[in-house]
Amino acid sequence: MAIIQTLDFFTPIVDSPYHFGRIAAANSLSDVYAMGGSPKTAMNIVAYPLEKMGPEPLKEMLAGGADTLREADTVLLGGHSVEDQELKYGLSVTGFVHPARILKNQGLRDGDCLILTKPLGTGIINTAIKGGLASDITVSTVTEIMAALNRRAAETIERFDVSACTDVTGFGLLGHLAEMIDGGGMGVTLDTDQVPVIPGTYDFAAMGLVPVGAHKNRTHRQNMVIAPDNFDPVLRDILFDPQTSGGLLFSCREKDAATVVESLRDEGVAEATVIGVVTGDISEVINLK
């Protein structure tokens, strides 16, 4: 038995306190799933402007978090709150995993296929939401994507020979891919046409609604990314877009890839897609195609 402990919290990204609570809880649980573990207990972390907002939004937010924990069969043990000028919420989560089955974010093998389980675009769409430009349908869609647990994906891939796994969050897809190949001697060829993207993301990115974090991610990792001279700069921004409660990104044997994707989709992970391949002939570089 090994213990996984993780902690995450952030400021609201949607207007609904209840749905913000759901998203924050799903995001906090995700690191445990990404390491192959099962979350067991959690504790709330709250900074809240009580005089400015009153008690009701706090109750709704905590109810959303509690509902997501119940969905994950995770026990809420308590937590800690402080008064603050800005609302922040998240959780500290403890999970269990067999020591021999811990998934790490490195260890890619030559010829492995890369699979992503959620579409990209949450950072860009959340920027559009803050600007009042996103439709109700778009808001609802991105909320449900962020609030969805990675539990089904994690439990499904337990049945397969996975060499490395991470969840796609603040560093964006390319940033987390760079972490997976950094120092490992392997490279990645990414089929960008196959990367799933939330509807509306491209149009918002083309309007310039790209969060600062995407530009920081690009600056930090652009030396590891090779792209054609005519590569679409809008798509590049999407690939660097920082995600909130993003999907799992993992590698498996090429012979298993189709079965893995089919199994994920059978379990309701509808956007699961093979997006690239690991190659030993290009060392520590992400080749965009």
C-alpha positions in Angstrom: 0.0 0.0 0.0 1.3 3.5 -0.9 -0.3 6.8 -0.1 -0.7 9.6 -2.7 -1.3 13.1 -1.2 -2.2 16.1 -3.3 -3.5 19.6 -2.9 -5.0 22.2 -5.3 -7.2 25.3 -5.0 -7.9 28.3 -7.2 -10.3 31.3 -7.7 -13.7 30.9 -9.4 -13.8 30.2 -13.1 -17.6 30.0 -13.5 -20.4 32.1 -12.0 -22.3 29.3 -10.3 -21.0 28.6 -6.8 -22.3 25.0 -6.9 -20.6 24.2 -10.3 -17.4 25.9 -9.2 -17.4 23.6 -6.2 -17.8 20.6 -8.5 -15.0 21.7 -10.7 -12.6 22.4 -7.9 -13.2 19.0 -6.4 -12.8 17.2 -9.7 -9.6 19.1 -10.3 -8.2 18.2 -6.9 -9.0 14.6 -7.2 -7.4 14.4 -10.7 -3.8 14.0 -9.5 -4.7 10.9 -7.6 -6.3 9.3 -10.7 -3.3 10.4 -12.8 -1.0 8.4 -10.6 -3.1 5.2 -10.8 -4.6 5.6 -7.3 -8.0 5.7 -5.7 -8.9 8.8 -3.7 -10.2 8.0 -0.2 -10.3 11.1 1.9 -10.4 14.8 1.4 -10.3 18.1 3.3 -11.7 21.4 2.1 -9.5 24.5 1.8 -11.5 27.8 1.7 -10.7 31.5 1.5 -13.9 33.4 1.6 -15.1 37.1 1.8 -18.0 36.4 4.1 -19.1 40.1 4.6 -19.1 40.8 0.9 -20.8 37.6 -0.4 -22.8 36.3 2.6 -23.1 32.6 3.6 -25.3 31.2 0.7 -22.7 31.1 -2.1 -20.3 29.3 0.4 -23.0 26.7 1.2 -23.6 26.1 -2.5 -19.9 25.8 -3.3 -19.3 23.3 -0.6 -22.4 21.4 -1.6 -21.0 21.1 -5.1 -17.6 19.9 -3.8 -19.3 17.4 -1.5 -21.5 16.0 -4.3 -18.4 15.4 -6.5 -16.6 13.6 -3.6 -19.6 11.3 -3.1 -19.4 10.5 -6.8 -15.8 9.6 -6.3 -16.5 7.5 -3.2 -14.3 9.8 -1.2 -14.9 10.8 2.4 -14.8 14.5 3.4 -13.1 14.7 6.8 -13.3 18.4 7.4 -11.1 21.3 6.3 -10.0 24.8 7.1 -11.3 28.2 6.1 -10.1 31.8 6.4 -11.7 35.1 5.6 -10.1 36.7 2.5 -10.9 39.5 0.0 -11.0 36.9 -2.8 -12.8 33.6 -3.0 -10.6 30.5 -3.3 -11.5 26.9 -3.0 -9.9 23.5 -3.4 -9.1 20.3 -1.5 -6.3 18.3 -0.1 -6.8 14.7 -1.2 -5.4 11.4 0.1 -5.5 8.3 -2.1 -4.2 4.7 -2.1 -2.3 2.8 -4.7 -0.3 -0.4 -4.9 3.4 0.5 -5.0 3.9 -1.6 -8.1 1.1 0.1 -10.0 2.0 3.8 -9.5 1.8 5.7 -12.8 4.5 8.3 -13.3 4.6 11.1 -15.8 7.8 9.7 -17.4 8.8 6.4 -18.8 7.6 6.6 -22.4 8.6 3.8 -24.7 9.6 3.9 -28.4 6.5 3.2 -30.5 3.9 3.9 -27.7 0.7 5.7 -28.7 -0.4 8.8 -26.8 -4.1 9.0 -25.8 -5.9 12.1 -24.4 -9.3 11.7 -22.7 -10.8 15.2 -22.6 -10.8 18.0 -25.2 -8.7 21.1 -24.9 -9.9 24.7 -24.6 -11.0 25.3 -21.0 -8.6 28.2 -20.4 -9.6 30.0 -23.6 -13.3 29.5 -23.1 -13.1 30.6 -19.5 -11.4 33.8 -20.7 -14.4 34.3 -23.1 -16.8 33.6 -20.2 -15.1 36.4 -18.1 -15.6 38.7 -21.1 -19.3 37.9 -21.4 -18.8 36.4 -24.9 -19.7 32.8 -24.3 -23.2 31.5 -25.0 -25.2 29.6 -22.4 -24.6 26.4 -24.3 -20.8 26.9 -24.4 -20.8 27.7 -20.6 -22.8 24.5 -19.9 -20.6 22.4 -22.1 -17.3 23.6 -20.6 -18.7 23.4 -17.1 -19.6 19.7 -17.5 -16.2 18.9 -19.1 -14.3 20.4 -16.2 -16.6 18.9 -13.5 -16.3 15.4 -15.0 -14.1 13.1 -12.9 -11.2 11.3 -14.5 -12.3 8.2 -12.5 -13.7 6.2 -15.3 -10.6 6.8 -17.5 -8.3 5.9 -14.6 -10.1 2.7 -13.8 -10.3 1.7 -17.4 -6.6 2.1 -18.2 -5.7 -0.1 -15.1 -6.4 -3.0 -17.4 -3.7 -2.1 -19.9 0.1 -1.7 -20.0 0.4 2.0 -19.5 4.0 3.4 -19.5 3.4 7.0 -18.3 0.4 9.1 -17.4 -0.3 12.7 -16.3 -3.3 15.0 -16.2 -3.4 18.0 -18.5 -3.7 21.1 -16.3 -1.9 24.5 -16.0 1.0 23.7 -18.4 -1.3 22.9 -21.3 -1.0 19.9 -23.5 2.4 20.8 -24.9 3.7 21.7 -21.5 2.8 18.4 -20.0 4.1 16.5 -23.0 7.4 18.3 -22.5 7.5 17.2 -18.9 6.9 13.6 -20.1 9.9 13.6 -22.5 12.2 15.9 -20.5 15.4 13.9 -19.7 13.9 10.6 -21.0 15.6 10.4 -24.4 12.3 10.0 -26.3 10.5 12.4 -28.6 6.8 12.7 -29.6 5.2 13.2 -33.0 1.8 14.9 -32.4 -1.0 14.5 -34.9 -2.6 17.9 -34.2 -5.6 17.1 -36.5 -6.6 14.4 -34.0 -6.4 16.5 -30.8 -10.0 17.0 -29.5 -11.0 20.6 -28.9 -14.1 22.0 -27.3 -16.5 23.6 -29.8 -16.0 27.4 -29.9 -12.4 27.3 -28.7 -10.8 28.0 -32.1 -13.0 31.1 -32.7 -12.3 32.6 -29.3 -8.6 32.0 -29.7 -8.7 33.6 -33.1 -10.2 36.7 -31.4 -7.3 36.9 -29.1 -9.0 35.5 -26.0 -6.0 33.5 -24.9 -5.0 33.5 -21.2 -1.6 34.8 -20.2 -0.8 31.4 -18.9 -0.8 30.0 -22.5 1.9 32.6 -23.5 4.0 31.7 -20.4 3.7 28.0 -21.3 4.9 28.7 -24.8 7.8 30.8 -23.7 8.9 28.1 -21.2 8.7 25.1 -23.6 9.0 26.5 -27.2 12.6 25.3 -27.5 11.2 21.7 -27.3 8.5 22.1 -29.9 9.2 21.8 -33.7 6.4 23.0 -36.1 6.2 23.7 -39.8 6.8 27.3 -40.8 3.1 27.6 -41.8 1.7 26.0 -38.6 -1.5 27.7 -37.5 -0.7 30.1 -34.6 -4.2 29.8 -33.3 -3.9 26.1 -33.0 -0.5 26.6 -31.3 -2.2 28.8 -28.7 -4.8 26.1 -28.1 -2.1 23.4 -27.6 -0.4 25.6 -25.0 -3.7 26.7 -23.3 -3.7 26.0 -19.5 -6.5 23.6 -18.6 -8.6 23.4 -15.6 -9.5 19.8 -14.6 -8.3 18.5 -17.9 -8.2 14.9 -19.1 -5.6 12.2 -18.6 -2.7 12.0 -21.1 -1.1 8.6 -21.2 0.9 6.2 -23.3 0.3 2.5 -24.2 1.5 -0.1 -26.6 0.5 0.6 -30.2 -1.1 -2.9 -30.4 -3.4 -2.0 -27.5 -4.3 1.6 -28.5 -7.5 0.9 -30.5 -8.8 -1.4 -27.8 -8.0 1.2 -25.1 -9.8 4.0 -26.9 -12.8 1.7 -27.5 -12.9 0.6 -23.8 -12.7 4.3 -22.7 -15.6 5.3 -25.0 -17.6 2.3 -23.8 -17.2 3.7 -20.2 -18.5 7.1 -21.3 -15.1 8.8 -22.0 -16.4 9.9 -25.3 -13.6 12.2 -26.4 -10.8 9.7 -25.8 -8.5 9.8 -28.9 -5.0 8.7 -30.0 -3.2 12.0 -30.7 0.4 11.0 -31.3 3.2 8.5 -31.1 6.4 8.2 -29.1 9.6 8.0 -31.2 13.1 7.2 -30.2 14.6 8.9 -33.3 13.9 12.4 -32.1 15.2 13.0 -28.6 13.2 15.2 -26.2 11.4 17.1 -29.0 7.6 17.5 -29.7 7.2 17.4 -33.5 3.9 19.0 -34.5 2.1 17.7 -37.7 
